[in-house]
């Protein structure tokens, strides 16, 4: 049985995903940290990451041979993403909306379209204060993070160690891409009305995928929204409650994982890892 | 005259976009409001709009296999670049969570067993708050295409502002720097970036300001929870000076603000002085 992979997600941003991921990364033996929040990858800031190597992530986008293109417009009308546009006498042009599906290549009647790699991000392999990190970074200005997340996940799937995946905030496709291949999902929330509303959506998204899920309530003493009732509705256990502390906030601000600043964090996250390992028989 | 549009964004999530937006809405008193964070929409919790109407949002289509026609050849599975089709009991099955609606599978299927169906990806809402009309939405959990939904909301807000002669639109943006964030900011008159004094937030602000610069959007900064890490706040101010970023306000961490939000109340009194100063800067800009 392969080692455990836990995805850390949240719905609402800023609830403490990266703090939790970084704390697991410094607590669990031999664990690999993976930052799948490729729009804003900042797990490395908490883990003191130093890049060792980097690889580009590319999308296969059409390249149109102007000698073969008859400007028939087949590719332009077939593309579902509006990624090809054609004006005047020149062959169609490709914009940043291309998803790399390959359809235009398939429909071109003259074989004028081939595919080339267009870089949209990179994967960095880094050394950290306690192990290693792989992070995806979407190139600034590019609209679609999902292929970078998928490239990152494929890269780390081949590495046979336990993993923690720090996911993108929200409940849309980038979050789903981050949790897709994980064994279980840890949702980090806070007991505010915003935290509860977004946790509800995150629980729906994750249970739709059929993933085992647990909830961590961060800053548990700051407000009193009914997280327990909400989690129970989805059959998700509340695995830990961690109170707000100025000491933790200050440590985080300076780039220290909370588990290194506070023994309660180290202990509770160790318990959460053990819980997932035993319930998933790892 | 085209109404002014201010969009509140952050890069990093959870820095206080929604709370600041609600405070600006209350401070201006009469605006059109747009919640562009469609996969985690929270502004309605504070503004409590009275519903005026709702509309389904149809995003990308998704593929569906007719099992009675599927011969089990797997051509679609091999052609799909998104790993959205698997074989189960000799038939192809589409996982709509991952289907991007590109149409490749339908075209490669030799049995014409695949069709593309309209898929409801969420709901958009029009409402009325104490401070003006509001447009907001809910993307289905795990849904695609939030950029398109954001664009729809902003266009609706602009139309409402024109129809009602309201000169200002305040948009609560999503975190991140990709599709929905870009959709929320392009063409806005001003982006207010809410950040906090932490190494992680610095990192994110740096990337976000490259995006606002690339799209030519004037950008101002508000430092939230500024007193939680005074040394980092000073460092942020130094970097702002070096990078020519305009800081228009600082907000301390106050337990009373958290309590107000917990009671679903805009923390107007709790942050009266701070918002007054930010308003002064914005009035110069507008």
Interface residues (C-beta under 8 A of the other chain):
Chain A: X10 X11 X12 X13 X14 X15 X18 X39 X40 X42 X45 X46 X60 X78 X80 X81 X99 X100 X101 X102 X103 X106 X107 X138 X140 X141 X142 X143 X144 X145 X168 X169 X170 X171 X172 X173 X174 X175 X176 X180 X192 X193 X194 X197 X198 X201 X202 X204 X205 X208 X209 X222 X223 X224 X225 X246 X249 X250 X252 X253 X254 X255
Chain B: X10 X11 X12 X13 X14 X15 X18 X37 X38 X39 X40 X41 X42 X45 X60 X61 X79 X81 X82 X97 X98 X100 X101 X102 X103 X104 X107 X108 X138 X139 X141 X142 X143 X144 X146 X147 X174 X175 X176 X177 X178 X179 X180 X181 X182 X196 X197 X198 X199 X200 X201 X202 X203 X204 X207 X208 X210 X211 X214 X225 X228 X229 X231 X232 X253 X258 X259 X261 X262 X264
